[in-house]
Amino acid sequence: QVQLVESGGGLVQAGGSLRLSCAASGSIFSINDMGWYRQAPGKERELVAVISSGGSTNYADSVKGRFTISRDNAKNTVYLQMKSLKPEDTAVYYCNAHIIGAIAYDYWGQGTQVTVSS
């Protein structure tokens, strides 16, 4: 059984920073892409950033230059460093990973709330 456990969300003032972490555990042979998505109230879930197993990254235009995604393959962990946060970044942030174990499957974390006050 594979689990993704997120941490690091919270309440921060506009202009502040937060760092999210997501650790994968269980029967894991390898992990391909890992990413962060977010969903604000009344809106659809959207991609924030993704990183390949080789370290290639892609970002949503709205976070480029402010957010940095990284991963530690030895720890099966992905991070999202968020700087210069804006109220419009307020959302539940979800970790996603394409994991090869007994089967190949896209797994999701439980979500962590990020609230940016103005």
N, C-alpha and C positions, 0 to 999 in steps of 0.2 A: 504494500500500500504506500502511495506517495502523498506527501503533504507539503504545502507551501505555507509558511508562517511569516506574516508580515509584522513589522514593528516600526516605530518612529513617528507616527502621526501625532497631531496635536493642534493646539491653538497658537497662532503666531500673528504678530502685527505685520501690516504691509511693509515690505522692504526687508523683512527678516528671512531667516533660513531654517530649513529642516532637512534631515537626512532620513530617508526610508530604507529599510532593509527587508529582504525576503530570502529566507533560507528554505531550501528544498531538502527533504529527508525521506527515507524509505528505500525501497528496492529500485535503485537508479543505476543504470548502466552508463548512460551519457545524457547530457542536456544540450539541445540545440539552441534556438533563440530563447532569450529571456526578455521580458518587457514589463512595462508599467502602463496601465490604462487608468482612466478616471471617469467618474460619472457624477455629474452635478445634479441637484434636484430638478426634475422635469426635463432632463436632457438624456440623450443616448450616451452609452459608454464610448469613449474615444481613446485612441492610442496617444500616449504621451511620448514614450521612447522605447526603443528596442535595441538589443545588443546581441550579436551573433556569438557563437562559441569562439570564433577567432578574434572578436573584439570590434568588429564593424558596428557602427551605430547609426541610428536614424532618429530624428526628433520631429515632433509636431512643430509647425511654424510658430505657434503661440509660445513655445517654451525655449526655442533656440537661443543660445547665449545666456540663459538663466539656469537651466537644468543640465545636469550631467549624469548619465547612466554609466555604471561600471559593474564588473563582476569579478568574483574570486572563484575560479573553477575548482580549486582544491576544497573550498568550503561549500560549493553548490549554492552560492549566495549572489544575489544581485542587489545593487544599491541605486538609489536615486537621490543625488544631492540637489536640493532646490534652493536657489538664491533669488534675491530681489522678488520675493513673493508678492502677488497681487491678490486682491479680493476675488477676482475671477478665477483664481487657481483653487478656490474652495470646492472640494469634492471628496468623494470616497475614492481612494486610490487602491487599485487591484494589481497584484503581481500575477504574471502569466509566464508559463514555461512549457516548452515542448520537450517532453522527457521520454527517453527511451528506457523502459524497464522491462517488465514482463510483456508489456505492449507499448506501442508508441501512442502518446496521448497528450493533449493540451490540458494542463492543470491550471487552476486558479486559486489564489489565496482568498482569505475571508474578507479582505478589504480593511483599510485603515483610514480614518477620517482625518482630513487636513482642512482646517478652518483658518482663513486669513482675514483678520479684522482691519477695517479701514481707519 
